[in-house]
Amino acid sequence: MKNKYTIFLLYLCAGTILITCFIQIYDLSQYPFESHMDMGSEVYFHFRFSQTITLFLSIAGVSILFAREGINRELKLKAYTDVTGIKNKHACLEEMSILECNDNTLNIGFAIFDLNNLKKVNDFYGHEKGDELIQTFAHLLKLAADKKYFLGRFGGDEFVAIIQNCTEEIMEKYIQDVKQLADKYNKSASVLLSFASGYAISTRNHYYLMEELLKEADKKMYGNKKKMKYENMVENPQLSKILDDDRINSIGRDDLTGLLNYEAFLSVVKKVINLSLEDHDLAILCSDISNFRYINDTFGHKEGNNILRQFAQELKKQSFCLCASRIFSDNFSCLIDVSGMSTDEVTALIEKFNSHFSSIINNEYKGSRLILSSGIYFVPSKDETIDNMLNYANTARKYTKTSYQNILVYRDDIDQLEKKKASIINSFQTSLQNGEFKVYLQAKVRCSDKSICSAEALIRWQMKDGTFYYPDEFIPFLEQTGDIIDMDFYVYEQIFSYLHDRQLAQKVIIPISLNISRAHLIKPLVFLERITNLLGTYPIPTDLITFELTESTYIQDMQSAAFFIDELHKLNFKVSMDDFGSGYSSLKVLKNMPFDEIKFDKEFLLELTDENSRKILLQMMSLVKSLDKVIVCEGVENAMNVNFLEQSDCDIMQGYYYHRPVPMAELVY
């Protein structure tokens, strides 16, 4: 009110001066210079001089008053203007105070806007990007507003709009116009602008004072904020924008696919998890193309690289993909948003994507059969290291190779298995040197008289800490690493030495069977050379050794296996097919098998309760016997097994019913 009185006085003074000026001008026009001379020159001079001084001082005073008011008004304008170009909080409060002093507050609308995720934007991109969003939103508020609307920034990321003579339609239209402008901005923005809003209008039915309007609008805004699902800070299909161009350049990208490289991926994943885990469920996805080298061999490395680029592009298109990286070769990792999804739904989602990409490639490259293998690890908390999470997802991916599944979610039992695997692989060579591996012998008996006729060499691993491993627990891992070759020759040397010592001591000797791993077929001549060297060190009759080769190993590479068996025969070794009937055998294959002995898989004896199974097994034995092969049946566990085999063409039985595996020195025969 003080400002209004000041302005009134200024205008009053200005009016008085103008009237005085008009009177002076009129007086001069009515009394010419000659008439004034009659007054006397000295009196006349003093009269005119006093009038002039009075006029000058009046004009000067009014000018000073106007100048002072202009300066005050300019200072006030600056004091009440925010850096965004709209009014600040002080101006907002004063506007509310002025409106409060009116006769009533009817039809006044009060809207509050609050930016979403501003703290996350500041933390992730820096405060410059956050300030840019604030400036942008203020600009959008002004674009959507009528000139008579009062706009102000009420706090850090809060804005208000006060509209007089407001209706629901006017307010709704204004807020909708702001949303449309924000959507238009987001189409080309690297960081999305998202806001919550709430408003209240004072009406006769719901009459509010200004302070009450503020509280009601604020309450509705927070209600709107809770219902809103925060939008992603970056567009999902354009995740390379997740860091500014000056922070992610050619060093931070994979040259082939354009995805983040490993270091940049780790950095981005860490930031996204820290900022978004409270609002989103996240997971790490690791995928690779099974047998990718065959694609390179078949279509060439150029087309192989093209397939990798295609996979990267398809992955970036997926709405669940937050950021992705090609870790190496055909191995990709991705941070995915799985909010509100169950484990089965996530698995189905990734399976659908994998099938989609496979169909694209298989249609484009005729004759190909591309299969993706994927491992998933759900992010449990911000405390888990990114390296660990990637390792867990990658472990699940690798485990798909042996579990006959294309997609696996990481589980604790996989973790235990992998730790066990790592322990076995890392400690194998040391344990071998320390003599922690023990060779056991399991005797075999003749069907005719149940006497011991031969034995099979088996391996057991007992660590110094007391941990005990059976072959099934460590042999598969040693086959993966290639350490199985050293394992096998350790057993071979133990058996050759054992037989040689008994021979020198003129003790009874029985033939012993030794298992041959698939790895030896890759370099058969190296195997034969080492066996020959063993014979030079431990000269024993070679017919005391029977090498066992599994049916699956033989079937997968019959040509190499046939050469291998032929070379062993030249050295007078016998060769047995182990695990016969475990899923690969056929009459055609059986006809060409160059084996001296056929060892029926123990699964046959587990099905003897079924009459048809009994008949089939008897007929198969009869057929094998007609080919002049020695028949061995393993898995003889009970009297029923023995009774059945006594009526068959079986020559030798092996199983716990007669003999369990024992250390070499403890086998008595």
MOVEN-V94049 format. One record per pair of residues at least 4 apart in sequence whose C-alpha atoms are under 8 Angstrom apart, sorted by the first residue. I is the first residue (numbers start at 1). J is the second residue. D is the distance in whole Angstrom. If there is no record, write none. Layout:
I:J:D
I:J:D
This chain:
1:5:7
2:6:6
3:7:6
4:8:6
5:9:6
6:10:6
7:11:6
8:12:6
9:13:6
10:14:6
10:62:7
10:65:7
10:66:7
11:15:6
12:16:6
13:17:6
13:62:7
14:18:6
14:59:8
14:62:6
15:19:6
16:20:6
17:21:6
17:55:7
17:58:6
17:59:7
18:22:6
19:23:6
20:24:6
20:55:8
21:25:6
21:55:7
22:26:6
23:27:6
24:28:6
25:29:6
26:30:6
27:31:6
28:32:6
28:33:8
31:35:6
31:36:7
32:36:7
33:37:7
34:38:7
35:39:8
36:40:8
36:44:7
37:41:6
37:44:7
39:43:6
39:44:6
40:44:6
41:45:6
42:46:6
43:47:6
44:48:6
45:49:6
46:50:6
47:51:6
48:52:6
49:53:6
50:54:6
51:55:6
52:56:6
53:57:6
54:58:6
55:59:6
56:60:6
57:61:6
58:62:6
59:63:6
60:64:6
61:65:6
62:66:6
63:67:6
64:68:6
65:69:6
66:70:6
67:71:6
68:72:6
69:73:6
70:74:6
71:75:6
72:76:6
73:77:6
74:78:6
75:79:6
76:80:6
77:81:6
80:87:6
80:88:6
80:89:8
80:90:6
80:91:5
81:85:6
81:86:6
81:87:4
81:88:5
81:91:8
82:86:6
82:87:5
82:88:5
82:152:8
82:153:7
84:134:7
84:135:5
84:138:6
84:139:8
85:138:8
86:138:7
86:151:6
86:152:5
86:153:7
87:91:6
87:92:7
87:151:6
87:152:4
87:153:6
88:92:6
88:152:5
88:153:5
88:154:6
89:93:6
89:152:7
89:153:6
89:154:5
89:155:7
90:94:6
91:95:6
91:152:8
92:96:6
92:152:6
92:153:8
92:154:7
93:97:6
94:98:6
95:99:6
96:100:6
96:210:6
96:211:8
97:101:6
97:210:8
98:102:7
99:105:7
99:210:8
100:104:7
100:105:7
100:209:7
100:210:6
105:202:7
105:207:8
105:208:7
105:209:6
105:210:7
106:165:8
106:202:5
106:203:5
106:204:7
106:207:7
106:208:8
107:164:6
107:165:5
107:166:5
107:167:7
107:201:6
107:202:5
107:203:6
108:162:7
108:163:6
108:164:5
108:165:6
108:166:6
108:201:6
108:202:6
108:203:8
109:161:8
109:162:6
109:163:5
109:164:6
109:165:8
109:166:5
109:167:7
109:171:7
109:199:7
109:200:6
109:201:4
109:202:7
109:213:8
110:160:7
110:161:6
110:162:5
110:163:7
110:199:6
110:200:5
110:201:6
110:213:6
110:214:7
110:217:7
111:160:5
111:161:5
111:162:7
111:197:7
111:198:6
111:199:4
111:200:7
111:214:8
111:217:6
112:158:7
112:159:6
112:160:5
112:161:7
112:197:6
112:198:5
112:199:6
112:214:8
112:217:6
112:218:6
112:221:7
113:158:6
113:159:5
113:160:6
113:195:7
113:196:6
113:197:4
113:198:7
113:221:7
114:157:6
114:158:5
114:159:6
114:195:5
114:196:5
114:197:6
114:221:8
115:157:6
115:158:7
115:193:8
115:194:6
115:195:4
115:196:6
116:193:8
116:194:5
116:195:5
116:196:7
116:230:7
117:121:6
117:194:8
117:230:8
117:233:8
118:122:6
118:130:6
118:157:7
119:123:6
119:130:8
120:124:6
120:275:6
121:125:6
121:126:7
121:127:8
121:129:7
121:130:6
121:191:8
121:233:7
122:126:4
122:127:5
122:128:8
122:129:7
122:130:5
123:127:7
124:271:7
124:275:8
125:129:6
125:130:8
125:243:7
125:244:8
126:130:7
127:131:6
128:132:6
129:133:6
130:134:6
131:135:6
132:136:6
133:137:6
133:193:7
134:138:6
134:157:7
135:139:6
136:140:6
137:141:6
137:182:8
137:193:8
138:142:6
138:153:8
138:159:8
139:143:6
140:144:6
140:178:6
140:181:6
140:182:7
141:145:6
141:151:8
141:178:6
142:146:8
142:151:8
144:174:6
144:177:6
144:178:6
144:181:8
145:149:6
145:174:7
148:163:8
149:161:7
149:162:6
149:163:5
149:164:7
150:161:6
150:162:5
150:163:6
151:159:8
151:160:6
151:161:5
151:162:7
152:159:6
152:160:5
152:161:6
153:157:8
153:158:6
153:159:4
153:160:6
154:158:5
154:159:5
154:160:6
155:159:7
166:170:6
166:171:7
166:201:7
167:171:6
167:201:7
168:172:6
168:201:8
169:173:6
170:174:6
171:175:6
171:199:8
172:176:6
173:177:6
174:178:6
175:179:6
175:197:8
176:180:6
177:181:6
178:182:6
179:183:6
180:184:6
181:185:6
182:186:6
182:193:7
182:194:8
183:187:7
184:188:8
185:189:6
185:193:8
186:190:8
186:191:8
186:192:5
186:193:6
190:233:8
190:234:6
190:235:7
190:241:6
190:242:8
191:233:5
191:234:5
191:235:8
192:231:8
192:232:7
192:233:5
192:234:6
192:235:8
194:230:8
194:231:7
196:221:6
196:222:8
196:224:6
196:225:5
196:228:8
197:220:7
197:221:5
197:222:8
197:224:7
197:225:8
198:217:5
198:218:6
198:219:7
198:220:5
198:221:4
198:222:8
198:224:7
199:216:7
199:217:4
199:218:7
199:220:7
199:221:7
200:213:6
200:214:8
200:216:6
200:217:5
201:206:8
201:208:8
201:213:7
202:206:6
202:207:5
202:208:5
202:209:8
202:213:7
203:207:5
203:208:8
208:212:5
208:213:6
209:213:6
210:214:6
211:215:6
212:216:6
213:217:6
214:218:6
215:219:6
216:220:6
217:221:6
218:222:6
219:223:6
220:224:6
221:225:6
222:226:6
223:227:7
224:228:6
230:279:8
232:236:8
234:238:7
234:239:7
234:241:7
234:242:6
235:239:6
236:316:7
236:317:7
236:318:7
236:319:6
236:320:8
236:321:7
236:322:6
236:323:8
237:316:5
237:317:5
237:318:7
237:319:7
238:242:8
238:316:7
239:316:7
239:322:6
239:323:6
239:324:8
240:259:7
240:260:7
240:323:7
241:245:7
242:268:8
243:247:6
243:248:6
243:268:8
244:248:6
245:249:6
248:252:5
248:253:7
248:264:8
249:253:7
250:254:8
250:255:7
251:261:8
252:260:6
252:261:5
252:263:7
252:264:5
253:258:6
253:259:6
253:260:4
253:261:5
253:264:8
254:258:5
254:259:5
254:260:6
254:261:5
254:325:8
254:326:7
256:305:7
256:309:7
257:308:7
257:309:5
257:312:6
257:313:8
257:326:7
258:312:8
259:312:7
259:324:6
259:325:5
259:326:6
260:264:6
260:265:5
260:323:8
260:324:6
260:325:5
260:326:7
261:265:6
261:325:6
261:326:6
261:327:7
262:266:6
262:325:6
262:326:7
262:327:6
263:267:6
264:268:6
265:269:6
265:323:7
265:324:7
265:325:6
266:270:6
266:386:7
266:387:8
267:271:6
268:272:6
268:323:8
269:273:6
269:323:8
269:335:7
269:386:7
270:274:6
270:386:7
271:275:6
272:276:6
272:277:8
273:277:5
273:282:8
273:382:7
274:382:6
276:280:6
277:281:6
277:282:7
277:381:8
277:382:7
280:337:7
280:338:7
280:339:5
281:337:6
281:338:5
281:339:4
281:340:7
281:378:8
281:379:8
282:335:7
282:336:6
282:337:5
282:338:6
282:339:7
282:378:6
282:379:6
283:335:6
283:336:5
283:337:7
283:338:7
283:376:7
283:377:5
283:378:4
283:379:5
284:333:7
284:334:6
284:335:5
284:336:6
284:376:6
284:377:5
284:378:6
284:379:7
284:389:7
284:390:7
284:393:6
285:333:6
285:334:5
285:335:6
285:336:7
285:374:7
285:375:6
285:376:5
285:377:7
285:393:6
286:331:7
286:332:6
286:333:4
286:334:6
286:374:5
286:375:5
286:376:7
286:390:8
286:393:6
286:394:6
286:397:6
287:331:6
287:332:5
287:333:6
287:372:7
287:373:5
287:374:4
287:375:6
287:394:8
287:397:7
288:330:5
288:331:5
288:332:6
288:372:6
288:373:5
288:374:7
288:397:8
289:330:6
289:331:7
289:370:7
289:371:6
289:372:5
289:373:6
290:370:7
290:371:6
290:372:6
290:373:6
291:295:7
292:296:7
292:330:7
293:297:6
294:298:6
295:299:6
295:300:7
295:304:6
295:368:7
296:300:5
296:301:5
296:302:8
296:303:7
296:304:5
297:301:7
299:303:6
299:304:7
300:304:6
301:305:6
302:306:6
303:307:6
304:308:6
305:309:6
306:310:6
307:311:6
307:361:7
308:312:6
308:330:7
309:313:6
310:314:6
311:315:6
311:357:7
312:316:6
313:317:6
314:318:7
314:357:7
315:321:7
315:324:8
316:321:6
316:323:8
316:324:7
317:321:8
320:336:5
320:337:5
320:338:7
321:334:7
321:335:6
321:336:5
321:337:7
322:334:7
322:335:5
322:336:5
322:337:7
323:334:6
323:335:6
323:336:7
324:332:7
324:333:6
324:334:4
324:335:6
325:332:6
325:333:5
325:334:6
326:330:7
326:331:6
326:332:4
326:333:6
327:331:6
327:332:5
327:333:7
328:332:7
333:390:8
338:346:7
341:345:6
341:346:6
342:346:6
343:347:6
343:409:8
344:348:6
345:349:6
346:350:6
347:351:6
347:407:7
347:408:8
347:409:8
348:352:6
349:353:6
350:354:6
350:407:8
351:355:6
351:407:7
352:356:6
353:357:6
354:358:6
354:371:8
354:372:6
355:359:6
356:360:6
357:361:6
358:362:6
358:369:8
358:370:5
358:371:6
358:372:7
359:363:6
360:364:6
361:365:6
361:368:8
361:370:7
362:366:6
362:367:7
362:368:5
362:369:6
362:370:6
371:406:8
372:406:7
373:397:6
373:398:8
373:400:7
373:401:8
373:405:8
373:406:5
373:407:6
374:396:7
374:397:5
374:400:8
374:406:6
374:407:5
374:408:7
375:393:5
375:394:6
375:395:7
375:396:4
375:397:4
375:398:8
375:400:8
375:407:6
375:408:5
375:409:6
375:410:7
376:392:8
376:393:5
376:394:8
376:396:7
376:397:8
376:407:8
376:408:6
376:409:5
376:410:6
377:389:7
377:390:8
377:392:6
377:393:5
377:396:8
377:409:6
377:410:5
378:410:8
379:384:8
379:389:7
380:384:7
384:388:7
384:389:7
385:389:6
386:390:6
387:391:6
388:392:6
389:393:6
390:394:6
391:395:6
392:396:6
392:410:6
392:415:8
393:397:6
393:409:8
393:410:6
394:398:6
395:399:6
395:410:8
395:414:8
395:418:7
396:400:6
396:408:6
396:409:6
396:410:5
396:414:7
397:401:8
397:407:7
397:408:7
398:402:8
399:403:6
399:408:8
399:414:8
400:404:6
400:405:5
400:406:6
400:407:6
400:408:6
401:405:7
401:406:8
410:414:7
410:415:8
411:415:6
412:416:6
413:417:6
414:418:6
415:419:6
416:420:6
417:421:6
418:422:6
419:423:6
420:424:6
421:425:6
421:474:8
421:477:7
422:426:6
423:427:6
424:428:6
424:474:7
424:477:8
425:477:7
425:478:7
425:481:8
427:431:6
428:432:6
429:433:6
430:434:6
431:435:6
431:436:5
431:437:7
431:463:7
432:436:6
432:437:6
432:487:8
436:461:6
436:462:6
436:463:6
436:464:7
437:459:7
437:460:6
437:461:5
437:462:6
438:459:6
438:460:5
438:461:6
438:462:8
438:663:7
439:457:7
439:458:6
439:459:5
439:460:6
439:491:7
439:494:7
439:663:6
439:664:7
440:457:6
440:458:5
440:459:6
440:460:7
440:661:6
440:662:5
440:663:4
440:664:5
441:455:6
441:456:6
441:457:5
441:458:6
441:661:5
441:662:5
441:663:6
441:664:6
441:667:7
442:455:5
442:456:5
442:457:7
442:458:7
442:654:8
442:659:6
442:660:6
442:661:4
442:662:6
443:452:6
443:453:8
443:454:6
443:455:4
443:456:7
443:654:7
443:659:6
443:660:7
443:661:7
443:667:8
444:452:6
444:453:6
444:454:5
444:455:5
444:456:8
444:652:7
444:653:6
444:654:5
444:655:8
444:659:8
445:449:8
445:450:5
445:451:5
445:452:4
445:453:5
445:454:7
445:652:6
445:653:5
445:654:7
445:658:8
446:450:5
446:451:6
446:452:7
446:453:6
446:651:6
446:652:5
446:653:6
447:645:8
447:646:6
447:650:7
447:651:6
447:652:5
447:653:6
448:646:8
448:651:8
452:669:6
453:510:6
453:511:7
454:510:5
454:511:5
454:512:6
454:513:8
455:510:7
455:511:7
455:512:5
455:513:6
456:512:5
456:513:5
456:514:6
457:491:8
457:495:8
457:512:7
457:513:6
457:514:6
457:515:8
458:471:8
458:661:8
459:470:8
459:471:6
459:491:7
460:468:8
460:469:6
460:470:6
460:471:6
461:468:6
461:469:5
461:470:7
461:471:8
462:466:6
462:467:6
462:468:4
462:469:6
463:467:5
463:468:6
469:473:6
469:474:7
470:474:7
471:475:5
472:476:7
474:478:6
475:479:6
475:484:7
476:480:6
477:481:6
478:482:6
478:483:5
478:484:5
479:483:6
479:484:5
479:517:8
479:519:7
482:519:7
483:487:6
484:488:6
484:517:7
484:519:8
485:489:6
485:517:7
485:519:7
485:520:7
486:490:6
487:491:7
488:492:6
488:515:8
488:516:7
488:517:8
489:493:6
490:494:6
491:495:6
492:496:6
492:514:7
493:497:6
493:534:7
494:498:6
495:499:6
495:512:8
496:500:6
496:534:7
496:535:8
496:538:6
496:540:7
497:501:6
497:538:6
498:502:6
499:503:6
499:509:7
499:540:7
500:504:6
500:538:6
500:539:7
500:540:6
501:505:6
502:506:6
502:507:5
502:508:7
502:509:7
503:507:6
503:508:8
503:509:7
503:540:8
508:669:8
510:544:7
511:543:7
511:544:4
511:545:6
511:546:7
512:544:6
512:545:5
512:546:6
513:545:6
513:546:5
513:547:6
513:548:6
514:545:7
514:546:6
514:547:5
514:548:6
515:547:6
515:548:5
515:549:6
516:520:7
516:547:6
516:548:6
516:549:6
517:521:8
517:549:7
518:522:8
518:553:6
519:523:8
520:524:6
520:527:6
521:560:7
521:561:7
521:564:7
523:527:7
524:528:6
524:564:6
525:529:6
526:530:6
527:531:6
528:532:6
528:567:8
528:568:8
529:533:6
530:534:6
531:535:6
532:536:6
533:537:6
534:538:6
534:539:8
535:539:5
535:540:7
540:544:8
542:571:7
542:572:6
542:573:5
543:572:6
543:573:5
543:574:6
544:573:8
545:573:6
545:574:7
546:573:6
546:574:5
546:575:5
546:576:7
547:573:7
547:574:6
547:575:5
547:576:6
548:575:6
548:576:5
548:577:6
548:578:6
549:553:7
549:554:7
549:575:7
549:576:6
549:577:5
549:578:6
550:554:6
550:577:6
550:578:4
550:579:6
550:580:7
551:555:6
551:577:6
551:578:6
551:579:6
551:580:6
551:581:8
551:582:8
551:584:7
551:585:8
552:556:6
552:584:7
553:557:7
553:561:8
554:558:5
554:561:6
554:562:8
555:584:7
557:561:6
558:562:6
559:563:6
560:564:6
561:565:6
562:566:6
562:594:7
563:567:6
564:568:6
565:569:6
565:575:7
565:594:7
565:595:8
566:570:6
566:594:8
567:571:7
568:572:7
568:573:5
568:574:7
568:575:8
569:573:5
569:574:6
569:575:8
574:595:8
574:596:6
574:597:8
575:595:5
575:596:6
575:597:7
576:595:6
576:596:6
576:597:4
576:598:6
576:599:7
577:595:6
577:597:6
577:598:5
577:599:6
578:598:7
578:599:5
578:600:7
578:601:7
579:599:6
579:600:6
579:601:4
579:602:8
580:585:7
580:598:7
580:599:6
580:600:5
580:601:5
581:585:5
581:600:6
581:601:6
581:604:8
582:601:6
582:603:8
585:589:7
585:590:7
586:590:6
587:591:6
588:592:7
589:593:6
595:629:7
596:629:6
596:630:6
597:629:5
597:630:5
597:631:6
597:632:7
598:624:8
598:629:6
598:630:6
598:631:5
598:632:6
599:631:6
599:632:5
599:633:6
599:634:7
600:604:7
600:631:7
600:632:6
600:633:5
600:634:7
601:633:7
601:634:6
601:635:8
602:606:7
602:633:7
602:634:5
602:635:5
602:636:8
603:607:7
603:635:8
604:608:7
604:613:8
604:617:7
605:635:7
605:636:7
605:641:7
607:613:6
607:614:8
608:613:6
608:614:5
608:641:8
609:613:8
609:614:8
610:614:6
611:615:6
612:616:6
613:617:6
614:618:6
615:619:6
616:620:6
617:621:6
618:622:6
618:648:6
618:649:8
619:623:6
620:624:6
621:625:6
621:631:7
621:648:7
621:649:6
621:650:7
622:626:6
622:648:8
622:649:6
623:627:7
624:628:7
624:629:6
624:631:8
625:629:5
625:630:7
625:631:7
625:649:7
630:650:8
630:651:6
631:649:7
631:650:5
631:651:5
631:652:6
632:650:6
632:651:6
632:652:5
632:653:6
632:654:7
633:650:7
633:652:6
633:653:5
633:654:6
634:653:6
634:654:5
634:655:6
635:654:6
635:655:5
635:656:7
636:641:6
636:642:7
636:653:7
636:654:6
636:655:4
636:656:6
636:657:6
636:658:8
637:641:7
637:655:6
637:656:5
637:657:5
637:658:8
638:642:7
638:657:6
639:643:6
639:657:8
640:644:6
641:645:6
642:646:6
643:647:7
644:648:7
645:649:7
645:650:6
646:650:7
654:658:7
654:659:8
655:659:6
655:660:7
656:660:5
662:666:6
662:667:6
663:667:7
